Amino acid sequence: MFKKLGKMNIGKRLKNAFTQIIFVFGVLSILIMAVIFYTASKYERVLDYYAYPQGDIAP
């Protein structure tokens, strides 16, 4: 793989690197959003079923 990169010109190498970086960050952002939504839904469920530890201050 590194031999291939050595034969490429600088413009093609930069495009390849940016494409890979964008792809990786895109996948990571989707995973992070899924974890955030999962955590938010579980937290909302906990508040509904167990209320607040200080007392019933929910509307």
Protein Blocks (a to p, Z undefined) as FASTA:
>chain_A
ZZmmmmpcfklmmmmmmmmmmmmmmmmmmmmmmmmmmmmmmmmmmmmmnmpfkbcfbZZ
